[in-house]
Amino acid sequence: MKRITLGTNGLKSGEIALGCMRMNKLSAKGAADVISNAIEAGVDLFDHADIYGKGMSEEVFAKAMDMVSAKREDMILQTKCGIRDGFFDFSREHILDSVEGSLKRLQTDYIDILLLHRPDTLMDPEEVAEAFTKLKESGKARHFGVSNQNPSQIELLKQYMKEDLIINQLQLSLMHTPMIDAGLNVNMRHDPATVRDNGVLEYSRLNNMTIQAWSPFQYGMIKGAFIGNDDFPEVNAKLQEFAEKKGVTDSAIAIAWILRHPANIQPVVGTMNTQRMRDIAEASHVELSRKEWYELYKAAGNELP
Ligand SMILES: NC(=O)c1ccc[n+]([C@@H]2O[C@H](COP(=O)([O-])OP(=O)(O)OC[C@H]3O[C@@H](n4cnc5c(N)ncnc54)[C@H](OP(=O)(O)O)[C@@H]3O)[C@@H](O)[C@H]2O)c1
């Protein structure tokens, strides 16, 4: 699998990451198989959050790590904080508490990358900066980033922060493309022209901030996979056509479509199926032409101006 540099401070990773949101449903042995298989396919970044499976996903992952031959220092463990039961909380106290909880559940001394999960409008950026500096100085978190944030929110944080923000994790799939649509329909009156994220795609490129694409196979708000779904015949026919042409699966083509974008986007796939993970990893070797990329975009229901 090809490797990419995440953000601005030199950290390198396989270009596809594994999301562990669904790992709570596995046994430790099942999770160990999923982790070992992903590592063999070239994955080294594992994405968590304090809330996945109410903490169970991190716990199962740690139990599985006892059965995995890969070393902790060769892995990038990323987790998130800031979503609580029915509200968002970027207070200093909550960030620090959440990280302590994740460290304990993951049975590790440090988090490689800590992300703020979803914007808290009551955030005091100075408090976030204090929490990050404390975590950095104590060695409990090494790198920092955000998720679901727009450029102004990031700039606000940056005014106070000593540490770089290297990641912004955002929803992006062939069937969820608002950040791409707006840039293709500038100054037009129809819905795709609506800028819903304050130009986050262009901002990320200008600032070398890595976008991680969450739920790259889902349509709607995590409503289900669009691959093989009869509600989306056109995009599936096109995925199938290219899959046959390139000798990979339709899932691999859907990820290759994200990787083809020059913004250095890292898809975070959530499969817990080992064969599917191996198939998806093949996306790293797929070459999609500009024309093929746009054909997929149009087959997903988008029109070009
Ligand atoms: N930052 C945020 O706000 C946020 C929000 C949501 C998710 N995330 C992150 O993103 C990661 C991925 O999310 P996700 O699990 O919703 O993503 P996904 O990769 O889009 O979906 C994976 C799910 O779709 C199923 N699936 C069915 N057919 C599939 C196919 N042909 N190809 C691939 N998957 C298929 C998988 O089942 P099998 O397991 O059987 O393959 C799995 O349950 C999460 O683990 C989490 O780390 C972040």
The ligand as an ORCA input file, in Angstrom:
! r2SCAN-3c Opt
* xyz 0 1
  N     -15.490     11.438     12.721
  C     -16.738     11.039     12.678
  O     -17.676     11.779     12.994
  C     -17.009      9.635     12.232
  C     -18.335      9.200     12.015
  C     -18.532      7.885     11.581
  C     -17.448      7.022     11.378
  N     -16.189      7.463     11.643
  C     -15.006      6.602     11.414
  O     -15.093      6.058     10.111
  C     -14.929      4.643     10.181
  C     -15.658      3.983      9.058
  O     -17.056      4.184      9.222
  P     -18.079      3.120      8.672
  O     -17.843      1.804      9.307
  O     -19.440      3.708      8.725
  O     -17.562      3.073      7.169
  P     -17.746      2.246      5.873
  O     -16.423      1.648      5.565
  O     -18.347      3.201      4.931
  O     -18.817      1.110      6.160
  C     -18.440     -0.139      6.652
  C     -19.674     -0.951      6.917
  O     -20.349     -1.202      5.687
  C     -20.486     -2.616      5.528
  N     -20.422     -2.973      4.115
  C     -21.398     -3.645      3.440
  N     -21.063     -3.826      2.174
  C     -19.842     -3.276      2.008
  C     -18.970     -3.179      0.898
  N     -19.281     -3.700     -0.299
  N     -17.788     -2.559      1.055
  C     -17.453     -2.051      2.252
  N     -18.237     -2.120      3.369
  C     -19.438     -2.731      3.237
  C     -19.342     -3.205      6.336
  O     -19.668     -4.541      6.662
  P     -18.489     -5.647      6.870
  O     -17.858     -5.340      8.168
  O     -19.264     -6.920      6.876
  O     -17.553     -5.529      5.714
  C     -19.343     -2.276      7.538
  O     -20.377     -2.636      8.447
  C     -15.452      4.277     11.571
  O     -14.955      3.024     12.010
  C     -14.910      5.416     12.386
  O     -13.564      5.144     12.690
  C     -15.960      8.749     12.045
*
